[in-house]
Amino acid sequence: MKLLIILLFSFGALGAYTPSKKLKLYAFNCGDIITGPLLALFTRKYQDLWAPKKEWISTCFLIRHPKGDLLWDTGLDDNYAHLKKGKSFFFGLTIHKVKTPLLQNLKKLGILPKNIKFVGISHLHEDHTGNLRHFVNSKILIQEEEKKAAFSLFPSTYFFKFDHYKSLNAQIVGLKGDHDVFGDGKVMIIKAPGHTPGHQVLLVRLKQSGSFILAGDLYHTNFNRETKVIPFFVTHNGQNLKESIEKIENLRKKEKAKIWIQHEPAHYKKALKPPLYYD
């Protein structure tokens, strides 16, 4: 069965774009984030100031639907793939690396940026918007509060990278709460503010694999979820984040869903890798 999927994948990548006949979920490694002492700002453990460097992942997703394709987050900038040592931030305290560019992963599935109908962004931090500029034909779905912050006088105060989206204002749709992307209840954007003013997560209801909640940065790691520690670093509103966590955990119970922590390496490690998918 796996051999058949790989053969179909190989031929599909060479041909024209073909819409999907059923709902599918693909997961991509959209870059690695290597951090050192900054880890303590997420865990609130002073011991982590001296902890060994930890590698996180930036996971993004392709949701294929008979009515079109949705890309959820765009990961680190594909240009980092050309940097042998990666891109350094905060004087080398954090390094961003890309092994396989997002556009290359999409092309292997026979998909070009122009084929993507929607791009949903969990929030506008640059490790989620690195390749947003490529999707000039897509509707970009974010919460209205996120859009307002994005085009405020000083978007950098929210840790947004203005260059990633400054030319896309006309394509950005400011959502006013939860949103049914395709109108059939199978792919739902759920408002979950706190990490940023308009943070959101994605609920995908699959027929065979069950429901997934793609959690953006609701949690950064399993540790944050298990201990309910709210990061000191890049948390816009701690109280809103606590309320959003409660909301999404209640949704998880109701849906019997799996929460996918997008920066947690363990979640991606055990996941199906393209050309395999969840359906």
C-alpha positions in Angstrom: 0.0 0.0 0.0 2.8 2.4 0.9 4.6 1.6 -2.4 1.4 2.5 -4.3 1.0 5.8 -2.5 4.7 6.6 -3.2 4.3 5.8 -6.9 1.1 7.9 -7.2 2.9 10.7 -5.3 5.8 10.6 -7.8 3.6 10.7 -10.9 1.3 13.4 -9.3 4.3 15.7 -8.7 5.1 15.6 -12.5 1.6 16.3 -13.7 -0.9 19.2 -13.6 -2.7 20.3 -10.4 -5.5 17.9 -9.4 -8.0 18.8 -6.7 -8.5 16.3 -4.0 -11.6 14.1 -3.9 -11.5 13.7 -0.2 -10.3 15.5 3.0 -6.6 14.9 3.6 -4.1 16.3 6.1 -0.3 16.5 5.3 2.3 17.6 7.9 5.6 19.2 6.8 8.8 20.0 8.7 9.0 23.8 7.9 12.2 24.4 9.8 14.1 23.8 13.0 14.6 26.2 15.9 17.6 25.7 18.1 17.5 27.6 21.3 19.7 27.8 24.4 19.2 30.0 27.5 16.0 31.6 26.0 14.3 28.2 26.8 14.0 29.5 30.4 11.6 32.2 29.2 9.2 29.6 27.9 9.5 27.1 30.8 10.0 29.6 33.7 12.7 27.3 35.0 15.8 29.1 35.9 17.8 25.9 35.5 17.2 26.1 31.8 19.4 29.1 31.6 22.3 26.6 31.7 20.5 23.7 29.9 21.9 22.2 26.7 20.6 23.6 23.5 17.1 22.3 22.6 15.8 21.8 19.1 12.2 22.7 18.3 10.4 22.2 15.1 8.1 24.6 13.1 5.4 22.3 11.7 3.0 23.5 9.0 0.2 21.6 7.3 -1.6 21.2 4.0 -5.3 20.4 4.2 -6.7 19.1 0.9 -10.5 19.5 0.5 -12.7 18.9 -2.5 -13.5 22.6 -2.5 -9.8 23.7 -2.4 -6.6 23.5 -0.5 -5.7 25.3 2.8 -2.2 25.8 4.0 -1.9 26.2 7.7 1.1 28.3 8.7 4.1 28.7 6.4 7.0 28.0 8.7 10.5 29.5 8.5 11.7 31.4 5.5 12.8 29.0 2.7 15.8 31.2 2.1 17.4 29.9 5.3 17.9 26.6 3.4 20.8 28.3 1.7 22.5 29.2 5.0 24.8 26.4 6.1 24.7 27.5 9.8 21.2 28.8 9.6 19.9 32.3 10.5 21.0 33.6 13.9 18.7 35.7 16.2 19.3 37.4 19.5 23.1 37.3 19.1 23.1 33.6 18.5 20.8 32.6 21.3 18.3 31.2 18.7 19.1 29.8 15.3 16.6 29.0 12.6 17.4 26.3 10.0 15.5 24.9 7.0 16.4 21.5 5.5 13.7 21.2 2.9 11.9 24.3 1.7 8.1 24.4 2.0 7.7 25.2 -1.7 9.7 22.1 -2.5 7.5 20.0 -0.3 4.4 21.3 -2.0 5.8 20.8 -5.5 6.4 17.1 -4.6 2.7 16.8 -4.2 2.0 18.5 -7.5 1.0 21.8 -5.9 2.2 25.3 -6.6 1.6 28.4 -4.5 -1.0 29.6 -7.1 -3.1 26.4 -6.4 -3.5 27.2 -2.7 -7.0 28.7 -2.1 -6.6 29.7 1.5 -3.6 30.3 3.9 -4.6 30.1 7.5 -2.0 31.6 9.9 -2.2 30.7 13.6 -0.5 34.0 14.4 1.9 36.4 12.7 5.2 35.6 14.5 7.9 35.2 11.9 8.4 31.4 12.4 4.9 31.0 11.1 4.9 33.5 8.3 8.3 32.9 6.7 6.9 32.0 3.3 3.6 33.9 3.3 4.9 36.2 0.5 4.7 33.4 -2.0 0.9 33.0 -1.8 -0.2 36.1 -3.7 -3.3 34.4 -5.1 -4.6 33.0 -1.8 -7.0 34.4 0.7 -5.1 34.8 4.0 -7.3 34.0 7.1 -6.4 35.6 10.4 -8.4 37.1 13.2 -9.4 40.8 13.0 -7.4 41.6 16.2 -4.3 40.0 14.6 -4.8 42.1 11.4 -5.2 45.3 13.4 -2.0 44.6 15.3 -0.2 43.7 12.1 -0.9 47.1 10.5 -0.5 49.1 13.7 2.2 51.8 14.0 4.7 49.4 15.6 3.9 45.7 14.7 7.4 44.7 15.9 6.2 45.2 19.5 4.1 42.1 18.9 7.1 40.3 17.4 5.6 40.4 13.9 7.8 40.8 10.9 6.1 43.4 8.8 8.1 42.5 5.6 6.5 39.1 5.6 3.0 40.4 4.9 3.2 44.2 4.1 2.2 43.7 0.5 -0.7 41.3 1.2 -3.2 43.6 2.9 -5.7 43.2 0.2 -5.7 39.4 0.5 -6.0 39.3 4.3 -9.4 38.4 5.6 -10.0 39.6 9.2 -12.2 36.9 10.9 -14.6 37.8 13.7 -14.3 34.6 15.7 -14.6 31.0 14.8 -14.8 30.3 11.1 -16.0 27.3 8.9 -13.4 27.4 6.1 -15.3 25.2 3.5 -18.8 25.5 4.9 -19.2 21.8 5.8 -17.9 21.8 9.4 -14.9 19.7 8.6 -12.2 22.4 8.8 -12.8 25.0 11.5 -10.7 27.9 12.5 -11.1 28.5 16.3 -10.2 31.8 17.9 -7.8 31.3 20.8 -6.1 34.7 21.7 -3.5 35.3 24.3 -0.2 34.3 22.8 -0.9 37.1 20.3 -4.0 39.4 20.1 -5.7 37.2 17.5 -4.1 33.8 17.9 -6.2 30.9 16.4 -6.1 27.1 16.1 -7.4 24.8 13.4 -9.8 21.9 14.0 -9.8 19.2 11.2 -12.4 16.5 11.4 -11.1 13.5 9.4 -13.3 10.5 8.6 -10.7 7.7 9.3 -8.1 9.4 11.5 -10.4 11.3 13.7 -10.1 15.0 14.7 -6.9 17.0 15.0 -6.4 20.4 16.6 -3.5 22.1 15.1 -2.6 24.3 18.0 -0.3 27.0 16.7 1.5 28.4 19.7 -1.3 27.7 22.2 1.4 25.5 23.7 5.1 25.6 22.7 6.0 22.1 24.1 4.5 19.1 25.9 6.0 20.6 29.1 3.9 23.7 28.8 0.8 21.7 28.3 1.5 19.2 31.1 2.5 21.9 33.7 0.2 24.6 32.4 3.1 27.0 32.5 2.4 30.3 30.7 5.6 31.4 28.9 7.1 34.7 30.1 8.4 35.4 26.6 6.1 36.5 23.7 2.9 36.1 25.6 0.6 39.1 24.7 -2.0 38.5 27.4 -1.6 35.7 30.0 -5.2 35.7 31.2 -6.5 35.4 27.6 -4.1 32.6 27.0 -5.3 30.7 30.1 -8.9 31.1 28.9 -8.0 30.0 25.4 -6.3 26.9 26.8 -9.4 26.0 28.8 -11.6 26.6 25.7 -9.4 24.4 23.4 -9.0 21.6 26.0 -12.8 21.5 26.4 -13.1 21.3 22.6 -10.6 18.5 22.6 -12.7 16.5 25.0 -15.9 17.1 23.1 -14.3 16.2 19.8 -12.1 13.4 21.2 -9.4 15.2 19.2 -5.6 14.9 19.2 -3.8 18.2 20.0 -0.8 18.7 17.7 1.7 21.0 19.3 3.4 22.6 16.3 6.8 23.2 18.0 7.0 19.8 19.7 9.5 17.6 18.0 8.0 14.4 19.4 4.7 15.1 17.7 6.2 15.4 14.3 8.7 12.5 14.8 5.8 10.0 15.2 3.7 11.6 12.5 3.0 10.3 9.0 5.4 12.1 6.5 4.5 13.0 3.0 3.5 11.4 0.7 1.6 9.7 3.4 -1.3 11.6 5.0 -4.2 11.5 7.4 -7.7 11.1 6.1 
